Amino acid sequence: MTRFDIEDMASAILAAPGWARVGITAPARHIRDDAAQELARSVAEALMDGQQGPEKDEQPELGL
């Protein structure tokens, strides 16, 4: 199981689209649901981007 730092999660939430952060407090259930999905997607993408290793092109070649 992957563990995430609380600071990273807080930064990811604050970086999510504003409408999603505000939308989770909307009176209409369908708006709250859409906002929660977008907020979760934004946080997951931000945290997974931080967990990925270097790109294939960035890895040094080993001389044999």
C-alpha positions as CSV (number, residue, x, y, z in Angstrom):
1,M,0.0,0.0,0.0
2,T,1.3,3.4,-0.9
3,R,1.4,6.0,1.8
4,F,1.1,9.7,1.1
5,D,2.4,12.6,3.1
6,I,-0.3,14.9,4.6
7,E,1.5,18.0,3.3
8,D,1.5,16.5,-0.3
9,M,-2.2,15.8,0.0
10,A,-3.0,19.3,1.3
11,S,-1.1,20.8,-1.6
12,A,-2.9,18.6,-4.1
13,I,-6.3,19.7,-2.7
14,L,-5.3,23.3,-2.9
15,A,-4.1,22.8,-6.5
16,A,-7.5,21.3,-7.6
17,P,-9.9,23.4,-9.6
18,G,-11.6,26.0,-7.6
19,W,-15.1,24.9,-8.7
20,A,-14.4,21.4,-7.3
21,R,-13.3,22.8,-3.9
22,V,-16.3,25.0,-3.7
23,G,-18.7,22.5,-5.3
24,I,-18.4,20.0,-2.5
25,T,-20.4,22.4,-0.3
26,A,-23.1,22.9,-2.9
27,P,-26.7,22.3,-1.8
28,A,-27.5,20.1,-4.9
29,R,-26.4,16.5,-4.5
30,H,-25.4,16.1,-8.1
31,I,-23.1,19.1,-8.0
32,R,-21.5,17.8,-4.8
33,D,-21.0,14.4,-6.4
34,D,-19.4,15.8,-9.5
35,A,-17.2,18.1,-7.5
36,A,-16.1,15.3,-5.2
37,Q,-15.2,13.1,-8.2
38,E,-13.1,16.0,-9.8
39,L,-11.4,16.7,-6.5
40,A,-10.5,13.1,-6.0
41,R,-9.2,12.8,-9.6
42,S,-7.1,16.0,-9.2
43,V,-5.6,14.8,-5.9
44,A,-4.9,11.3,-7.3
45,E,-3.2,12.7,-10.4
46,A,-1.1,15.1,-8.3
47,L,0.0,12.4,-5.9
48,M,0.7,9.8,-8.5
49,D,2.8,12.3,-10.5
50,G,5.0,12.7,-7.4
51,Q,5.3,9.0,-7.0
52,Q,6.5,8.2,-10.5
53,G,10.2,7.5,-11.1
54,P,12.3,9.2,-13.7
55,E,11.3,9.0,-17.3
56,K,12.9,6.4,-19.4
57,D,15.0,9.1,-21.3
58,E,16.3,10.4,-18.0
59,Q,17.9,7.2,-16.9
60,P,21.6,7.0,-17.6
61,E,22.8,4.3,-19.9
62,L,25.1,1.7,-18.4
63,G,28.3,1.0,-20.3
64,L,29.0,-2.7,-20.7
